[in-house]
């Protein structure tokens, strides 16, 4: 009654399963290193921004440095949103579109704020002012398009996930 054949559970997995596991682990390690590097960059940028703010307040140059400080703080925000996206990818091993769209909205708004803050310097030069208005219009259209895409993603996920859950019952 003793068979020398291995049972179904004891069969060895093909080498491709082991390779996939190693590659999955490699992906996780690289994503963690990316996240750590991004957090380090964000902390350095935030420190630099706080240092600039402190210097501007003490020297009475807040009006001159405010745009640069705002630009840097928004860059920190974008960097941390990328870290969040990396964390989601690390946890679920999937790539979600919505966090990237949010980063795009933040980037477009950041650029719009910088353009409008520096627009007073460009009003005298008609050609550059026209280009600035065109860029602002394109950025505004980008924000609207990305916000609409985010809404569609959320709406479809909510609607179709509920439909699937009801069908599975």
N, C-alpha and C positions, 0 to 999 in steps of 0.2 A: 503494500500500500504506500510505500515511500517513493514518491517520484523525485527524480533528480532535476526536474525542470524547475526553474524559478517561477514563483507565483507572479500574477499580473502586477502587483504592487512593487515587487522587487526588481522589475526590469529596469535597466539603465535608461536614462533619458538620452536623447540624441545630443551630440555636441553643440548643436545650434541653440538648445535651451540654456546650456551653460554659457555660451557666448552672449546670448541675450541678457542673461542675468549680470554678467560682467559689464556689458555696455550700459545697462540700466544703472548699475552702481557708479560707473564712471561719469555718467550724466549727472547723477546726484552730487558727486564730489565737485565737479566743475561748476554746477549751479551754486553750491555753497561758497566756493571760492569767489565767484562773480558777486554774490550777495555781500560777502565780507568786504570786497574791494569797493563796491558801490557805497556801502555804509561808511567806510573810511573816507571816501571822497566827499560824501555828504557832510560828515562831521567837520572835515577840514574847511569846506565851503562855508558852513554855518559859523565856524569860529572866525574865519576871515571876514564874514559879513558883520558879525558882532563887533569885531575889532574896528572895522571901518566905521560902524555906527558910533562906537565910543569915541573914536578920533574926531568924527564929524561933529558930535555934540560938544566936545571940549574945545574945538577950534571954531565953532560957529559956522560950519560949512555944511549943515544938514541939507540945505536946498540943493547944493551942488552934488552931494553924494547920494541923495535919496534914490535916484533912478538906478544907480549901480547897486545899491544895497537891495532894493526891491527885485532887481533882475537876479541877483545871486540867491536871494531867499526863494524865489520861484524856481530857480534851477535846483535848489536843495529839495523842494517839494517834488519836482519831476523825478529826481534821482531816487527819492524814497518810494515813489509810486512804482518805479521800475523794480526796486527791491521787493516790494509787495507782489509784483507780478512774478518775479523769480521764485518767491516763497510759494505762491500758488502752484506754479509749475513743478516745483520740487515735491510738494505734498501730493498733488493729483497725477503727476506725470502726463498732464495734458496742457495744451496751449490755449488759453482763453483769450478771445479777442477784446473783450470789454476793457480790461485794464490798459491795454495799449491805446484804445480809443480815448480813455480818460487822460492818458499821458499826452496824446495829441491835442486834446482840448486845453490842457494846462499850458502846453508849449505855445499854442496859438494865442491864448490870452496873454501869456507872458510877453510875447512879441508885440501884441497890440498895445499893451501898457507901456512898453519901452518906446514904441513909435509915437504914441500920443504924448508921452512925457517929453520927448525931444522935438515935437512938432513945432514948437514956438521958434526954434532955431532955424527951421527950414522954410518958414512962411515967406521969407523974402526971396527965396529962389524958386521961381514958378515951376521949373521942370522937375526939380526934386520933390516939391510939394505935391505935384500931380502924381508922381510915382508912389509917394507915401500914401496918398488917398487910394490908389489902386491896390496897393498891398494891404491896406486896412480892409478894403472891401473883400478881397480874396480870403483874408484871415477870418473875417466875420462869416463868410460863406462856409469856410472849413469848419468853424465851430458849430454852425447850425447843422451841417451835414453829419458831423460826428455825434452831436447830441441826438439827432434823429436816429442814427444807426444804433446808439446805445439804447434808446427807447424801444426800437424794434427788437433788439436782442432780448431785453428784459420782458417785453410784452409777449414775444413768442415763447420764451422759456417758461413764463408763468402760465400761459394759456395751454401750451402743448404738454407740459409736464403734468398739469392737472388732468388733462384728457387721458394721458397714458395711465396715470394712477387710477382713474375711474375705470378704464378698460381692464386693468389688471385685477380688479376686485372680483 
